[in-house]
Amino acid sequence: MKIAIIDSGIHAGHPHVGDVAGAIHFTGDGVGPDPVDRLGHGTAVAGAIREKAPHADLFAVKVFDRRLSAQIGAILRALEWCREEHMDIVNLSLGTENPEHRAPLEAALQGNGVIVSAAAMLPGSLPGVVGVEADESCPRDRFRERDGVFLASPYPRPIPGVPPESNLHGVSFAVANMTGIVAAALSNSPRAELWSTLLRML
């Protein structure tokens, strides 16, 4: 199972993450194999996924560097890379509300792996994408479904001694928790049956 995490990079060897199978960056410095996570966001996302998909190969696809902001071109190049590298799942804990980005995102998703993203934005609101919303009442290892949108916990993997509300949290981690659940579903069924498998898991 190959899972691409389009985010701020991943600290390889972090105790919540372990090994990273590969890394590439599409940031203001160009393209290259820079996995350094200067924000901690991508590492926390990876930890939430690793918790539920312990044997998956995680790939750091870096589009954020020193702030949680990226140009649409970087996101499109990242998605193209995911398609070329045959990623099974793409965790996209980000999105855009610009309607002009719809067509290029639709093109970038064609032939790609399963995309998991925030439901309230593009590409999470597109057909075929696993759109996710945060639900604080949802346990971290469970999910709910409402009108075609999946609801998951907005909290990452706990840090001992740190209250959940003091840790990073939000829809990014709802997406990450759902990505881990999707990975578990895909490990037991073909992609064509993903939606029915998820609904059986409710």
PASEBA-1860 file (N, C-alpha, C; in nm, 3 decimals):
! residues 202
1> MKIAIIDS> 0.085/-0.118/0.000/0.000/0.000/0.000/0.089/0.124/0.000 ~ 0.072/0.208/-0.101/0.152/0.330/-0.114/0.062/0.451/-0.087 ~ 0.096/0.528/0.016/0.016/0.644/0.055/0.102/0.769/0.043 ~ 0.057/0.861/-0.041/0.124/0.990/-0.057/0.060/1.091/0.039 ~ 0.144/1.165/0.110/0.096/1.268/0.202/0.141/1.402/0.148 ~ 0.049/1.472/0.081/0.080/1.604/0.025/0.064/1.706/0.137 ~ 0.178/1.756/0.185/0.173/1.838/0.306/0.305/1.914/0.321 ~ 0.355/1.922/0.445/0.474/2.001/0.475/0.600/1.916/0.490
9> GIHAGHPH> 0.596/1.793/0.442/0.707/1.700/0.460/0.683/1.610/0.579 ~ 0.776/1.521/0.607/0.765/1.427/0.718/0.903/1.411/0.782 ~ 0.908/1.415/0.915/1.031/1.382/0.987/1.045/1.231/0.989 ~ 1.127/1.178/0.900/1.151/1.034/0.897/1.213/0.990/1.029 ~ 1.168/0.877/1.080/1.219/0.826/1.205/1.148/0.877/1.328 ~ 1.052/0.969/1.311/0.972/1.013/1.425/0.905/0.891/1.487 ~ 0.898/0.884/1.620/0.843/0.763/1.683/0.699/0.732/1.644 ~ 0.623/0.831/1.600/0.486/0.805/1.555/0.479/0.770/1.406
17> VGDVAGAI> 0.592/0.779/1.336/0.590/0.762/1.190/0.677/0.646/1.146 ~ 0.801/0.639/1.195/0.893/0.536/1.149/0.954/0.572/1.015 ~ 0.979/0.472/0.933/1.044/0.494/0.804/0.950/0.563/0.705 ~ 1.010/0.643/0.618/0.939/0.706/0.507/0.993/0.644/0.379 ~ 0.905/0.597/0.293/0.946/0.522/0.175/1.008/0.610/0.067 ~ 0.975/0.739/0.066/1.029/0.829/-0.035/0.984/0.971/-0.008 ~ 1.051/1.066/-0.073/1.017/1.207/-0.051/1.047/1.288/-0.175 ~ 0.965/1.390/-0.197/0.986/1.486/-0.305/0.923/1.617/-0.261
25> HFTGDGVG> 0.978/1.728/-0.308/0.916/1.857/-0.274/0.884/1.937/-0.400 ~ 0.775/2.010/-0.391/0.732/2.102/-0.495/0.705/2.237/-0.426 ~ 0.811/2.299/-0.380/0.798/2.424/-0.307/0.864/2.536/-0.385 ~ 0.874/2.654/-0.323/0.933/2.769/-0.391/1.076/2.749/-0.434 ~ 1.144/2.649/-0.372/1.282/2.621/-0.408/1.294/2.528/-0.528 ~ 1.181/2.491/-0.589/1.185/2.403/-0.705/1.139/2.264/-0.672 ~ 1.200/2.166/-0.737/1.164/2.026/-0.720/1.287/1.950/-0.673 ~ 1.269/1.864/-0.575/1.381/1.785/-0.527/1.338/1.693/-0.415
33> PDPVDRLG> 1.433/1.619/-0.357/1.399/1.521/-0.253/1.409/1.577/-0.112 ~ 1.349/1.692/-0.084/1.359/1.755/0.048/1.239/1.717/0.133 ~ 1.257/1.629/0.234/1.144/1.588/0.318/1.131/1.670/0.446 ~ 1.223/1.766/0.470/1.229/1.832/0.601/1.097/1.903/0.632 ~ 1.039/1.867/0.745/0.912/1.925/0.788/0.941/2.036/0.887 ~ 0.939/2.160/0.840/0.969/2.275/0.926/0.848/2.322/1.005 ~ 0.733/2.265/0.979/0.610/2.306/1.046/0.555/2.201/1.143 ~ 0.589/2.075/1.121/0.539/1.967/1.206/0.403/1.914/1.164
41> HGTAVAGA> 0.338/1.984/1.072/0.202/1.946/1.032/0.201/1.813/0.958 ~ 0.286/1.801/0.858/0.289/1.677/0.779/0.328/1.556/0.862 ~ 0.418/1.577/0.958/0.459/1.467/1.045/0.343/1.420/1.132 ~ 0.267/1.516/1.186/0.150/1.480/1.268/0.045/1.407/1.183 ~ 0.025/1.453/1.060/-0.067/1.385/0.968/-0.019/1.243/0.942 ~ 0.111/1.229/0.914/0.167/1.096/0.888/0.150/1.004/1.009 ~ 0.167/1.059/1.130/0.151/0.978/1.250/0.010/0.925/1.265 ~ -0.089/1.009/1.232/-0.229/0.964/1.240/-0.257/0.853/1.140
49> IREKAPHA> -0.197/0.864/1.023/-0.216/0.760/0.921/-0.143/0.632/0.960 ~ -0.018/0.647/1.006/0.061/0.530/1.043/-0.006/0.448/1.152 ~ -0.073/0.516/1.244/-0.142/0.447/1.354/-0.241/0.344/1.300 ~ -0.308/0.376/1.191/-0.412/0.289/1.136/-0.363/0.204/1.020 ~ -0.251/0.242/0.961/-0.195/0.169/0.847/-0.047/0.141/0.875 ~ -0.018/0.056/0.974/0.121/0.039/1.020/0.216/-0.017/0.916 ~ 0.164/-0.087/0.815/0.252/-0.151/0.718/0.255/-0.079/0.583 ~ 0.189/0.035/0.573/0.185/0.108/0.446/0.319/0.177/0.421
57> DLFAVKVF> 0.350/0.197/0.293/0.464/0.279/0.254/0.417/0.423/0.245 ~ 0.473/0.510/0.330/0.435/0.651/0.332/0.535/0.733/0.250 ~ 0.483/0.823/0.168/0.566/0.909/0.084/0.538/1.055/0.119 ~ 0.644/1.129/0.147/0.631/1.271/0.179/0.633/1.351/0.048 ~ 0.521/1.414/0.017/0.510/1.497/-0.104/0.491/1.640/-0.053 ~ 0.598/1.713/-0.049/0.601/1.841/0.022/0.562/1.958/-0.069 ~ 0.456/2.029/-0.027/0.415/2.151/-0.099/0.416/2.273/-0.006 ~ 0.424/2.250/0.126/0.437/2.359/0.224/0.581/2.360/0.274
65> DRRLSAQI> 0.634/2.478/0.304/0.767/2.484/0.360/0.766/2.556/0.494 ~ 0.755/2.687/0.494/0.760/2.763/0.620/0.623/2.817/0.661 ~ 0.522/2.793/0.582/0.385/2.828/0.620/0.289/2.735/0.547 ~ 0.168/2.722/0.601/0.069/2.631/0.544/-0.003/2.700/0.428 ~ 0.072/2.725/0.323/0.018/2.788/0.204/0.096/2.738/0.084 ~ 0.026/2.710/-0.026/0.092/2.659/-0.146/0.021/2.713/-0.269 ~ 0.095/2.729/-0.375/0.037/2.768/-0.503/-0.033/2.648/-0.567 ~ -0.139/2.676/-0.643/-0.212/2.567/-0.707/-0.122/2.487/-0.800
73> GAILRALE> -0.024/2.554/-0.862/0.067/2.483/-0.951/0.145/2.375/-0.879 ~ 0.187/2.404/-0.755/0.261/2.305/-0.677/0.173/2.186/-0.644 ~ 0.047/2.212/-0.611/-0.046/2.103/-0.578/-0.072/2.017/-0.701 ~ -0.089/2.080/-0.817/-0.112/2.004/-0.940/0.009/1.919/-0.976 ~ 0.129/1.975/-0.960/0.250/1.896/-0.989/0.261/1.779/-0.892 ~ 0.224/1.803/-0.765/0.228/1.695/-0.667/0.131/1.584/-0.704 ~ 0.011/1.621/-0.747/-0.088/1.520/-0.787/-0.043/1.444/-0.911 ~ 0.020/1.514/-1.004/0.072/1.446/-1.124/0.179/1.345/-1.085
81> WCREEHMD> 0.267/1.383/-0.991/0.369/1.291/-0.943/0.305/1.168/-0.880 ~ 0.201/1.189/-0.800/0.132/1.076/-0.736/0.076/0.979/-0.840 ~ 0.021/1.034/-0.949/-0.030/0.947/-1.055/0.083/0.871/-1.122 ~ 0.192/0.939/-1.153/0.305/0.875/-1.222/0.369/0.767/-1.135 ~ 0.366/0.788/-1.004/0.428/0.691/-0.913/0.329/0.586/-0.862 ~ 0.207/0.590/-0.915/0.105/0.488/-0.884/0.074/0.478/-0.734 ~ 0.052/0.593/-0.672/0.011/0.592/-0.533/-0.129/0.532/-0.520 ~ -0.149/0.449/-0.421/-0.281/0.388/-0.399/-0.377/0.489/-0.336
89> IVNLSLGT> -0.326/0.570/-0.242/-0.407/0.670/-0.171/-0.328/0.800/-0.168 ~ -0.398/0.911/-0.183/-0.337/1.043/-0.170/-0.409/1.117/-0.058 ~ -0.336/1.148/0.049/-0.391/1.228/0.159/-0.364/1.374/0.128 ~ -0.473/1.450/0.112/-0.462/1.590/0.075/-0.533/1.673/0.183 ~ -0.458/1.700/0.292/-0.516/1.774/0.405/-0.512/1.925/0.377 ~ -0.563/1.964/0.263/-0.565/2.103/0.220/-0.671/2.116/0.114 ~ -0.694/2.237/0.068/-0.794/2.256/-0.037/-0.798/2.400/-0.082 ~ -0.880/2.425/-0.182/-0.896/2.558/-0.237/-1.044/2.586/-0.256
97> ENPEHRAP> -1.082/2.711/-0.241/-1.221/2.752/-0.264/-1.234/2.828/-0.395 ~ -1.127/2.836/-0.472/-1.127/2.909/-0.600/-1.192/2.822/-0.708 ~ -1.308/2.863/-0.763/-1.374/2.780/-0.865/-1.291/2.762/-0.991 ~ -1.197/2.852/-1.017/-1.112/2.838/-1.135/-1.017/2.719/-1.124 ~ -1.000/2.667/-1.005/-0.911/2.553/-0.985/-0.982/2.419/-1.009 ~ -1.113/2.423/-1.027/-1.188/2.298/-1.041/-1.141/2.215/-1.162 ~ -1.137/2.276/-1.279/-1.102/2.202/-1.401/-0.961/2.144/-1.394 ~ -0.858/2.223/-1.356/-0.725/2.161/-1.350/-0.714/2.052/-1.244
105> LEAALQGN> -0.787/2.066/-1.134/-0.785/1.960/-1.033/-0.854/1.834/-1.085 ~ -0.966/1.851/-1.153/-1.032/1.734/-1.211/-0.940/1.660/-1.305 ~ -0.864/1.735/-1.386/-0.770/1.671/-1.479/-0.659/1.599/-1.402 ~ -0.608/1.661/-1.295/-0.499/1.601/-1.219/-0.543/1.475/-1.145 ~ -0.672/1.465/-1.115/-0.722/1.348/-1.042/-0.747/1.229/-1.133 ~ -0.760/1.252/-1.262/-0.787/1.142/-1.354/-0.674/1.039/-1.349 ~ -0.710/0.915/-1.326/-0.612/0.808/-1.323/-0.528/0.803/-1.197 ~ -0.563/0.884/-1.099/-0.486/0.888/-0.975/-0.540/0.784/-0.876
113> GVIVSAAA> -0.473/0.774/-0.762/-0.520/0.685/-0.657/-0.643/0.743/-0.589 ~ -0.686/0.679/-0.483/-0.799/0.729/-0.405/-0.756/0.858/-0.338 ~ -0.832/0.965/-0.359/-0.801/1.095/-0.301/-0.888/1.114/-0.176 ~ -0.825/1.150/-0.064/-0.896/1.180/0.059/-0.866/1.326/0.092 ~ -0.972/1.409/0.103/-0.951/1.553/0.121/-1.069/1.615/0.194 ~ -1.053/1.741/0.233/-1.157/1.813/0.306/-1.278/1.836/0.218 ~ -1.395/1.798/0.267/-1.518/1.799/0.185/-1.564/1.940/0.150 ~ -1.529/2.039/0.232/-1.582/2.173/0.212/-1.511/2.251/0.102
121> MLPGSLPG> -1.402/2.194/0.048/-1.322/2.264/-0.052/-1.292/2.172/-0.170 ~ -1.230/2.228/-0.272/-1.178/2.149/-0.382/-1.041/2.095/-0.342 ~ -1.007/1.970/-0.375/-1.086/1.876/-0.454/-1.180/1.788/-0.373 ~ -1.190/1.811/-0.242/-1.271/1.723/-0.158/-1.417/1.718/-0.193 ~ -1.467/1.824/-0.260/-1.608/1.828/-0.297/-1.635/1.768/-0.434 ~ -1.531/1.720/-0.503/-1.549/1.663/-0.637/-1.601/1.519/-0.629 ~ -1.677/1.477/-0.730/-1.725/1.339/-0.733/-1.610/1.240/-0.732 ~ -1.627/1.132/-0.658/-1.525/1.028/-0.653/-1.419/1.048/-0.549
129> VVGVEADE> -1.410/1.169/-0.492/-1.313/1.197/-0.387/-1.376/1.162/-0.252 ~ -1.298/1.106/-0.161/-1.346/1.078/-0.027/-1.341/1.211/0.050 ~ -1.455/1.280/0.055/-1.464/1.409/0.122/-1.488/1.391/0.270 ~ -1.415/1.468/0.352/-1.416/1.447/0.497/-1.447/1.578/0.568 ~ -1.527/1.569/0.674/-1.550/1.680/0.766/-1.508/1.636/0.906 ~ -1.473/1.734/0.988/-1.433/1.706/1.125/-1.555/1.689/1.215 ~ -1.550/1.592/1.305/-1.656/1.567/1.402/-1.590/1.534/1.535 ~ -1.591/1.631/1.628/-1.522/1.613/1.756/-1.580/1.500/1.840
137> SCPRDRFR> -1.704/1.462/1.813/-1.765/1.354/1.891/-1.729/1.216/1.838 ~ -1.658/1.212/1.728/-1.625/1.083/1.665/-1.496/1.026/1.727 ~ -1.496/0.902/1.772/-1.372/0.842/1.821/-1.267/0.840/1.709 ~ -1.140/0.840/1.746/-1.033/0.850/1.646/-1.023/0.726/1.558 ~ -1.074/0.614/1.603/-1.065/0.492/1.523/-1.196/0.459/1.451 ~ -1.290/0.552/1.452/-1.419/0.530/1.388/-1.451/0.646/1.295 ~ -1.560/0.631/1.218/-1.604/0.739/1.130/-1.754/0.728/1.113 ~ -1.813/0.834/1.061/-1.956/0.835/1.031/-1.973/0.883/0.887
145> ERDGVFLA> -2.093/0.867/0.836/-2.124/0.912/0.699/-2.253/0.990/0.699 ~ -2.255/1.102/0.629/-2.376/1.183/0.619/-2.383/1.245/0.481 ~ -2.484/1.204/0.405/-2.507/1.259/0.271/-2.384/1.251/0.182 ~ -2.314/1.138/0.188/-2.199/1.117/0.102/-2.070/1.177/0.152 ~ -2.073/1.240/0.270/-1.953/1.298/0.331/-1.916/1.214/0.454 ~ -1.787/1.190/0.471/-1.741/1.111/0.585/-1.699/1.204/0.698 ~ -1.738/1.169/0.819/-1.707/1.247/0.938/-1.605/1.170/1.021 ~ -1.498/1.238/1.061/-1.392/1.172/1.138/-1.338/1.266/1.244
153> SPYPRPIP> -1.267/1.209/1.339/-1.211/1.286/1.449/-1.108/1.387/1.399 ~ -1.110/1.511/1.451/-1.012/1.612/1.410/-0.883/1.608/1.491 ~ -0.861/1.502/1.569/-0.744/1.497/1.655/-0.641/1.397/1.603 ~ -0.512/1.436/1.603/-0.408/1.342/1.560/-0.376/1.242/1.670 ~ -0.275/1.164/1.648/-0.232/1.066/1.747/-0.192/1.139/1.875 ~ -0.239/1.094/1.992/-0.212/1.165/2.117/-0.063/1.172/2.150 ~ -0.024/1.282/2.213/0.111/1.296/2.267/0.100/1.282/2.419 ~ 0.172/1.188/2.481/0.160/1.168/2.625/0.182/1.299/2.702
161> GVPPESNL> 0.089/1.327/2.793/0.100/1.445/2.876/0.047/1.573/2.814 ~ 0.004/1.566/2.688/-0.048/1.685/2.621/-0.198/1.668/2.600 ~ -0.282/1.756/2.655/-0.427/1.745/2.632/-0.458/1.753/2.483 ~ -0.556/1.676/2.434/-0.587/1.677/2.291/-0.613/1.816/2.235 ~ -0.681/1.902/2.313/-0.714/2.035/2.263/-0.592/2.126/2.253 ~ -0.481/2.087/2.319/-0.357/2.166/2.312/-0.267/2.119/2.199 ~ -0.296/2.005/2.142/-0.218/1.952/2.030/-0.274/2.010/1.900 ~ -0.200/1.993/1.791/-0.253/2.028/1.660/-0.385/1.955/1.640
169> HGVSFAVA> -0.484/2.021/1.581/-0.610/1.953/1.551/-0.686/2.033/1.447 ~ -0.784/1.968/1.387/-0.864/2.033/1.283/-0.898/1.936/1.172 ~ -0.956/1.990/1.065/-1.003/1.904/0.955/-0.887/1.830/0.889 ~ -0.765/1.887/0.894/-0.650/1.817/0.838/-0.635/1.678/0.898 ~ -0.660/1.668/1.028/-0.642/1.541/1.096/-0.765/1.452/1.084 ~ -0.881/1.511/1.061/-0.997/1.430/1.023/-0.969/1.360/0.891 ~ -0.909/1.435/0.796/-0.871/1.375/0.667/-0.769/1.264/0.690 ~ -0.668/1.290/0.774/-0.565/1.189/0.799/-0.623/1.064/0.865
177> NMTGIVAA> -0.709/1.082/0.964/-0.771/0.966/1.029/-0.852/0.886/0.929 ~ -0.922/0.956/0.839/-1.002/0.886/0.739/-0.912/0.815/0.637 ~ -0.798/0.875/0.605/-0.704/0.809/0.513/-0.660/0.676/0.571 ~ -0.630/0.672/0.701/-0.592/0.546/0.763/-0.702/0.442/0.756 ~ -0.825/0.486/0.774/-0.940/0.396/0.765/-0.958/0.346/0.621 ~ -0.941/0.436/0.525/-0.950/0.397/0.384/-0.843/0.294/0.350 ~ -0.722/0.313/0.403/-0.614/0.217/0.379/-0.652/0.079/0.430 ~ -0.713/0.075/0.548/-0.757/-0.054/0.603/-0.863/-0.117/0.515
185> ALSNSPRA> -0.955/-0.034/0.464/-1.060/-0.086/0.376/-1.002/-0.141/0.246 ~ -0.905/-0.068/0.187/-0.846/-0.112/0.061/-0.761/-0.237/0.077 ~ -0.710/-0.260/0.197/-0.629/-0.380/0.218/-0.714/-0.506/0.217 ~ -0.847/-0.489/0.230/-0.937/-0.604/0.236/-1.033/-0.612/0.118 ~ -1.027/-0.515/0.028/-1.120/-0.517/-0.086/-1.063/-0.435/-0.200 ~ -1.105/-0.462/-0.324/-1.056/-0.383/-0.438/-1.110/-0.241/-0.435 ~ -1.042/-0.153/-0.508/-1.082/-0.013/-0.510/-1.226/0.004/-0.558 ~ -1.267/-0.076/-0.652/-1.403/-0.063/-0.707/-1.510/-0.084/-0.601
193> ELWSTLLR> -1.475/-0.152/-0.493/-1.571/-0.180/-0.386/-1.548/-0.093/-0.262 ~ -1.464/0.012/-0.276/-1.427/0.091/-0.160/-1.547/0.150/-0.089 ~ -1.638/0.214/-0.163/-1.750/0.282/-0.098/-1.839/0.184/-0.023 ~ -1.868/0.071/-0.086/-1.953/-0.025/-0.017/-1.881/-0.086/0.104 ~ -1.749/-0.103/0.093/-1.673/-0.154/0.207/-1.675/-0.057/0.323 ~ -1.658/0.071/0.294/-1.662/0.172/0.400/-1.798/0.175/0.467 ~ -1.903/0.168/0.388/-2.036/0.172/0.445/-2.065/0.049/0.531 ~ -2.005/-0.065/0.496/-2.020/-0.184/0.580/-1.944/-0.171/0.710
201> ML> -1.842/-0.085/0.714/-1.761/-0.066/0.834/-1.827/0.027/0.935 ~ -1.932/0.096/0.895/-1.998/0.190/0.986/-2.059/0.117/1.107
END
